[in-house]
Amino acid sequence: MKKILANLIKEGLLQKENGIKSDQINRRLKRAIIDLNNSKLLLKEDAVGAYTMAYDAMLQAGIALILSLGYRPKVVNFHKTVVAAAGEILGEDYSPMVKKFNQMRKSRHQAVYDAVIISLSEAEAAIKTSQEFIKLVNDYISEKSPQKRLL
């Protein structure tokens, strides 16, 4: 197991869970697609809403990724844990994508809790990033377990 994942487990932020079924993972990925599609629908009317939904889509895909390895994030620092675990699972090759995910987490937090405005171009970029991340996660899960091809 990679070092940061081990640290997340040691800190009590991830827990091993037996019996995670592929339908649980599939539901998370399907929710990610629904959130992504909703973000596209919101784009012209509500950039903040579109951005938030694009981030939520990535969060769902990140949860699916963690579940696919038999772990579940705990409630404490949930969003940070999902981003950190996704980064460790996907590895250095996908560091730029994970950095975007983390930046989206921070921006979403500011938009939701501090009413910071998100521009249309930021929302469009978030949708693109989310779409790429969902595909990446689905491909990763499928390569790890071809019988679990979900999307």
Sequence and secondary structure as in RCSB ss.txt:
>XXXX:A:sequence
MKKILANLIKEGLLQKENGIKSDQINRRLKRAIIDLNNSKLLLKEDAVGAYTMAYDAMLQAGIALILSLGYRPKV
VNFHKTVVAAAGEILGEDYSPMVKKFNQMRKSRHQAVYDAVIISLSEAEAAIKTSQEFIKLVNDYISEKSPQKRL
L
>XXXX:A:secstr
  HHHHHHHHTTSEEE TT  HHHHHHHHHHHHHHHHHHHHHTTT HHHHHHHHHHHHHHHHHHHHHHTTEEE S
TTHHHHHHHHHHHHH GGGHHHHHHHHHHHHHHHHHHHH     HHHHHHHHHHHHHHHHHHHHHHHHH GGG  
 
